[in-house]
Amino acid sequence: MEVIILGSGSPLPHPERAGPSTLVRAAGSDFLFDCGRGVLMRAAAVPLLPVSLKMVLLTHLHSDHVSDFNDVVTTRWVMSPAPNPLAVIGPVGTRKFVEATLRAMESDIGYRLAHHQDLNTRPELITEEVERGVVFENGPVKIIAAPTDHRPVHPSLGFRIEAEGKSIVIAGDTIPCEGLDRLCRDADVLIQTVIRRSLVEAVPSQRFKDILDYHSTTVDAGRTAARCRVKTLLLNHCVPTPAPGTEEDWMAEAANHFTGKILISYDLLKITL
């Protein structure tokens, strides 16, 4: 099993970081978690074509995590030689989001159907809204969801992928909570969105400081990893984007509370288990 960070960025555009998106490859299947800005550009470097995705799983419906969902849908549809339904799993509200996305694409869908004689079916999405429990199980791969706490963004989810005796947790955006702990227990890898409190507090903008109450800090991430006996903690979707040369400072804050392995993400980082 392997995990590839397709996008390690935050809502603020960055020339070297795509928006939040994570690829997990397990037992020959590709699972895409979130669809942030530039996801298919990074996927092309893997390489990964959207036609081969097993499913898309959304942690929540904040714009930076779903901004390129329409690109995944359109590109998969036009590249597939035959109907190729896309399974989409997400929190309550995902079905409404998917339907709204297809409505926004209506003109483009019409253009393509009119132009390509061999394209005679519309994009097909099989959407499932989930709250907790096993959301996918096929052969050696199991995916478990649990509610997280990103209020007022509600509901939000974290996911745990188990395969080949290994486990990876996609925490998404959340503060520490019981659902996150349940997913993280004895996990091999925890991928945790983090902010660095001192840097956020130094920005003279209340709107920016508002992010403090619904994201985990580097300290929170270290404590969660220690409490749940995680083996590797990957600090991801860092806000603000770490300045070159400061990565060790970010990791040190988590290391004050967690003695396991700590990494800081960048686009196309790969971890093989």
N, C-alpha and C positions, 0 to 999 in steps of 0.2 A: 504494500500500500504506500502511496506517496501523496503529499500535499504540495501544491504549487500556488504561491501567492501571485495571482494575476494582477491585482491592484492593491497597493499598500497605502493609498492616499486617503485624504480627508475631503470634506466638502470644498475646500479651497483648491482651485486648480494648481497643479504643479507640473513642471515640464518633464519630470522623471518618474512621476507616480500616477498611475491610473487610479480610478475610483475603486472602492472596496469590492473585491471579488476574489473568490478562492476556489480552486479546482482540487477535488480529491479523486484520485484514481485508485480503484479497488476492484480486485477480481475481474479485470478487463473492462470495467465500466467507468464512465466519466460523470461525476456529479459536480454541478456548478452551484456554488453558494453565493448569492447576490450577483448583481449585474451593474456594477458601477461604471463610471465614465471610462471609455476606451477598452472595455473588457475584450472585445474581439480582436483588437490590435495586439493586445498582450497574448491572447490565445493563439494567434497566428505564429507567435514566436516559440510556442511549446514544442511542436505545432499541434493545434487542436482545431478541428472544424466543428461548427455547431451542429452539423448533421449527425454527429456521433454522440451527442450528449444523451445520457440516460435520463436525466431530469434536471430541473432548476429548482433550487430551494431558497426561499427568501426569509431572512431573519426578521425583517420589518420593512415598512413601506416608506421610510424616509427617502427623499429624492436621491441622495448620493448613493444609495444602495440599489436603486432600481432604474437609474437614468438611462441605461442602455439596454433595458429589457426588450424594448421594441426592436433594437438592432439584432439581438439574438433571435427573436421570433421571425423577423423578415428574412434574415440571411439563411437561417435553417430552412425556411419554407422554399425560397427560390433556388437553393442549392440541392435540395432533395429530389432525386429523379422520380420518386413515387411519394404518395402521402406518407408523412412522417410526423405523427402527432407528438407534441411536446408535453411531457408531464411537468406540472408546476405545483409545488407544495409551499405553503406559506401560512401565516397567521390569518385569523378571521379578518376579512376585508380584502384578501387577495383576489377573490373571485370578482369583486367589483372593480379592482384595479386592472385585472386582465381584460375584462369586458370593455373598460374605458380605453385601454391601450388599443384594442382592436378597432374601436370606433374611430380613434384618432388616425389610424392607419387606413381607413376606409378608401380614401381617394387613391392611395398608392396601391392597395390591393386591386382596385378596379383597373388601374393602368396596366398592371402586370398581367392580369387575366386577359385583358383585351389584346395585349401585344404578343404573348407567348401561346402558341397553339397547343403545346404539350403541357401547359400549366392550366389545369381545369378544376382544381379544388382550392378552397380557401385555406389559410393557416388554421390548423386545428390544435387547440390547447386543452389538455385534460387537467383541470384545476381541482386541487383538494385543499381545503382549509383545515388546519389541525391546531390542537391546543397542547397536547402532551402525549407521551407514550411512543410506541413503535410506529413509525410512519412509512417505513419501507423495510422489507425483508425478502431477500431473494438469494438462495444459496448461502454463501459465506458472508454476505454483506447485510448488516442491520443498521438502520438509522433511527435514532431516538430523538424526540423533541421534548423540550421543557420550556415553560414560560419563564421569561426573564423580566427585568424591571428597567424599562427605558422611558417611564412615564414623564411627560404626557403622551409620548408615542406608545400607544397601547392597542392591541396586544403586540408583544415582541417575543421572539423565540431564539433559543440556542439549539444547536444540534450536536449529537455525538454519533460518529461513524465508527462502527466496529467491523473489522474484517481481519482474517488471518491471525487472530490472537492479539491484534493491536487496536488502539482507539485514538481518535482525533476529535477534539471538541472545537466547534466553531461557536464562540460565545456571542458574536455580534456586538451591538452596542448595549451596555447594561451596567448598572451598579451591582455590587455584590448582592446575591439573593439566594434563597433556598433552591430555586430551580437550577441556577447555575451550578451550585455545589453538587447537586444530584448528578448532573451531567459530567462533572469534572472528576468525580471520585476515581482515583487510581488511573487516570488517563495518561497515555503516552505523550500526547501533545495537547496543549491548550493554546488556542489562538485567540488572544484577548485584545479588543479595542482598548486603547489607553489614552489618557491625557496626562500632561505633566502640570500639576497644580500651580507650581510657582511661576511657570511661564505664562499660563493662562491668566493668573491674577495680575500679572504685570502689564497686560494689554489694556489700554485706556478705552475700553468699549464694554458697556454693560451687556450688550447683545452677545458678545463673544464670551464674557464671563458666565453667561447663563448656562453654558455647556457643563459647568462644574457639577450641577446637581443630578445629571443623568448619564454620566460616563464613569467608568472605573479609572482611578488614577494608577500610576505605576506602583504605588504602595498597595492599593487595593488588589491589583493583579498578583503581586507577590504573596500577599496574605491568602488569597484564594488558592493559588497554586500550592502553597505550603499546607493549608488546611485540608486540601483534597488529595494530597500525596501525588501531585502531578510530576511527571518525569522531566518534561521540557516545556518551558513557557516561552511563547512567541509573542512579543509586543507588536501589535499591528494597528494600522489605521491611526497612527500617532498624531495627536493634536497638541500644539502646533507641529508641523513637520520638523523633525530633528535637523538642526544645522549640521553640516558636515563636520565630523570630528567630535560631536557631542553624544554619539550613540552610547558610549560607555557610561555617561552620566545618567542616561535614562535607565539602563540596565542595572546600575548600582542602586538606584532607589528601590527597585524590586528585589535585588539581592540582599538588602537589609532584612528581608522577611522570608526569603526563599533560597534554599541552598542548592536547588537543582540547576539544570542547564537553562540559561536564559539567552534568547536570541532577539534581535530587532529586525523587523521585516523590511524588505525592499521588493520591488517588482521582479517576478520570476524566481524568487527564492524557492528552492525545492528541498523538502525534507523527505527522505525515504526511510520507511520503517520495515 
